[in-house]
Amino acid sequence: EEVAKLLELKAQLGGDEGRHQFTLKTAKGTRDYNPKQMAIREKVFNTIISCFKRHGAENIDTPVFELKETLTGKYGEDSKLIYDLKDQGGELLSLRYDLTVPFARYLAMNKVTNIKRYHIAKVYRRDNPAMTRGRYREFYQCDFDIAGQYDPMIPDAECLKIVHEILSELELGDFRIKVNDRRILDGMFAVCGVPDDKFRTICSTVDKLDKMSWEDVRSEMVKEKGLSEEAADQIGQYVSLQGGMDLAERLLQDAKMSQSKQACAGLTDMKQLFSYLQLFQVTDKVVFDLSLARGLDYYTGVIYEAILTQTGPVPVAAAQNGAGEKAEEGVSVGSVAGGGRYDGLVGMFDPKGRKVPCVGVSIGIERVFSIMEQKAEASAEKVRTTETQVMVASAQKNLLEERLRLTAELWNAGIKAEVMYKRNPKLLSQLQHCEDSGIPLVAILGEQELKDGVVKLRTVHSREEIDVSRAELVEEIKRRTSDV
Amino acid sequence: EEVAKLLELKAQLGGDEGRHQFTLKTAKGTRDYNPKQMAIREKVFNTIISCFKRHGAENIDTPVFELKETLTGKYGEDSKLIYDLKDQGGELLSLRYDLTVPFARYLAMNKVTNIKRYHIAKVYRRDNPAMTRGRYREFYQCDFDIAGQYDPMIPDAECLKIVHEILSELELGDFRIKVNDRRILDGMFAVCGVPDDKFRTICSTVDKLDKMSWEDVRSEMVKEKGLSEEAADQIGQYVSLQGGMDLAERLLQDAKMSQSKQACAGLTDMKQLFSYLQLFQVTDKVVFDLSLARGLDYYTGVIYEAILTQTGPVPVAAAQNGAGEKAEEGVSVGSVAGGGRYDGLVGMFDPKGRKVPCVGVSIGIERVFSIMEQKAEASAEKVRTTETQVMVASAQKNLLEERLRLTAELWNAGIKAEVMYKRNPKLLSQLQHCEDSGIPLVAILGEQELKDGVVKLRTVHSREEIDVSRAELVEEIKRRTSDV
């Protein structure tokens, strides 16, 4: 026994072949998707892509790496999170950090001035991964953008309609879409007495209001950022405001706010936006919230962010996934979508600085995946990882050839069919495979069935069996699996 | 006029803002996919994925980069083509070179011993790109593999059936699938008097027979690789042989060949394979060809490769895409699929060296894309890049709100609808957009229609218009676009 233990230990230590020891892992912050995760991912993508197509969007794709200089100067201090490729001679390259900058590069390079496109692809950030909370270094982004010079707020309203449709269809629970405008924020800062050169840094502090108390935010403004107490308190008044079109109207009459041209432009557009949202019947979920700031520098107009609000099993998952930190798209706790208007980015790429106004939205798809995975985990229903409709089986020996012949007939008729790769598998193991992978039907062949020109068609869940003539088998399988 | 010209020149040189000059390009050997290319790509993927699902395959995904050591020692001298990431602290990483090695790593890491999976993703090779011939540094691979210990040749036959189905459905023209076996090749080398240590290098030379004459191959064997003339001539006898099950039977009786145990094992399996292929009714396209060698070292049994054979517009494209060089999957001229059995690769990753036998096939999807693109180019039919069913339009002014309201109604009913983002677009420009993007229907709103509770539904190609009541509009659109 002692010897057996020692041999086992030796085997664990690598066997006696002196084999090179690999580190069996994926790179830090990355993961494989197993078939179950892929099945959930496919379902989520289908819902989202259907919505994008319903709105007439085209699809584009860009390379996973860009020239390093293409990404330079677009992400502020987050640039340190960009993955660079090794200099192996030739161009200096970096992995894409998001899909927005490659999109702007694409528009400028191809002189595209009008497009409504979606792009679903992986992006890369050398962030400190918190994988148990659904934060990775390789993750999907799922972007929809409308580029082009149009009448104000119509494409912007469509983006919000899309968020509303997708979040409703994914059934993630109740949600709110917060809306604000960079011009309103800047106008507010101006009339509250924030010096021009402090707009961006004060904006970043305001952006923390979704996970810090006002007291802490105020303290950061005054103590760290050197803002006067009066200015901070005036900002505090405004950022506590929430409402709809009525709030925009009220602020247009506000003695201080109305002094800022920028704020007035933003507020007028906000009114317009809400009028379109009413036509789209989505105002139940949308709230004009002056505390919404969003991190990225490139926004120039309306900004928005969707959060899940429901308490219960689902939001617990959501909270776990982002508690106390920013989500992968640079949005806040519980956030599942975000975006806004960026009218200057394409111009940064155009040699003549020609601007192409853009507005877009990014669905926080990794958050959605982990919520869906937890829902699937909690649900009694099993996630199928194949779509197989029928297993071609046999209870008797020496029928491999007949099984293969029938399976090929079914494949050729477009039926999703499996057959065991064994000469003489046990019927029980064939039925067990159906149970395990949710295959609803079994087509059983035996000597008698072959003689009679029939197949015994078994329904897995009810164990019912009926003889079906070979000629009618395909139609019968289609009829019984029409909901698959 | 001179001044205007100078100003234009100045503008071309970058304007007067001293803007940073970006190099507006994608990285060498990479490309963007525009909406038209994406539409073709989606169609090809759908065909292939449907086939994989019909055969009960699951889907997995792995990260775009792996630990560098995971890829080390798997690709022979092609390792120099691997992209490394810059050492930014932490692990040393490389971009994946194919999907097979990550698959083997996945199986070993997760102790998976049985799986039928497909994986469609981009891989990276620092090759000398020949983009006009469809060769890129970033390209798709499209792999289907069956892992597990099964009775001989059943999964192998299914892989060939899959190639047959996919190439038939893609309508790329006539094709042949060449089959051989590494054990037959090795046995043949042994009985022809090739020294053991020259098997791999002579095998590489034989692999060139699809693009070099026998004389040149013979000369390389003798002059460069130092093989005896007698051995070379004996090989020459064998590699000219082509056939089916009959050829396998004949070689089993061959005085020399039958001396090799390995060759006999391979030939017996080849007979078995052909018997299954007969049941699958695919022997019309499959040929047992002793000149097929394939480059990769890790194959241990059956190997195969599909080539397009048709002359005419399609093969011209195929030839252009790979003339005189290897295709992206390491296969030969005109090759559109390839694969084989690799029973040892997973064991290289397992700490205890446990083997998981695998057989798989890779579809040469980039070749397929470029053939499909050329077919689309040559065809009169326009490739649609959206699926929009109806454009909500108006001939009169001030009906934006009514257009938006109707569009939202259609979206909510699942209709794919577009509306122009203008307050008062011209009817002509709305109709022109339909012509340009192939939208089949226009729902036209006017004061009279609104009063009557109807919509004028126009069929774009026939210019017919009928009034449809608002309540019946959704059904009528669905009815008319049921083939979309």
Interface residues (C-beta under 8 A of the other chain):
Chain A: A11 Q12 G14 G15 E17 R19 H20 Q21 F22 T23 L24 K25 T26 A27 K28 T30 R31 D32 Y33 N34 P35 M38 A39 R41 E42 K53 R54 H55 G56 A57 E58 N59 I60 D61 T62 P63 V64 F65 E66 L67 E69 T70 G73 Y83 D84 L85 K86 D87 Q88 G90 E91 L93 L95 R105 Y106 A108 M109 N110 I115 R117 K122 Y124 R126 E138 I146 G148 Y150 D151 I154 P155 A157 E158 K161 E165 S275 Y276 L279 F280 Q281 M348 F349 P351 K352 G353 T385 T386 E387 T388 L400 E401 L404 R405 A408 W411 N412 G414 I415 K416 A417 E418 Y421 K422 R423
Chain B: A11 Q12 G14 G15 E17 R19 H20 Q21 F22 T23 L24 K25 T26 A27 K28 T30 R31 D32 Y33 N34 P35 M38 A39 R41 E42 K53 R54 H55 G56 A57 E58 N59 I60 D61 T62 P63 V64 F65 E66 L67 E69 T70 G73 Y83 D84 L85 K86 D87 Q88 G90 E91 L93 L95 R105 Y106 A108 M109 N110 I115 R117 K122 Y124 R126 E138 I146 G148 Y150 D151 I154 P155 A157 E158 K161 E165 S275 Y276 L279 F280 Q281 M348 F349 P351 K352 G353 T385 T386 E387 T388 L400 E401 L404 R405 A408 W411 N412 G414 I415 K416 A417 E418 Y421 K422 R423
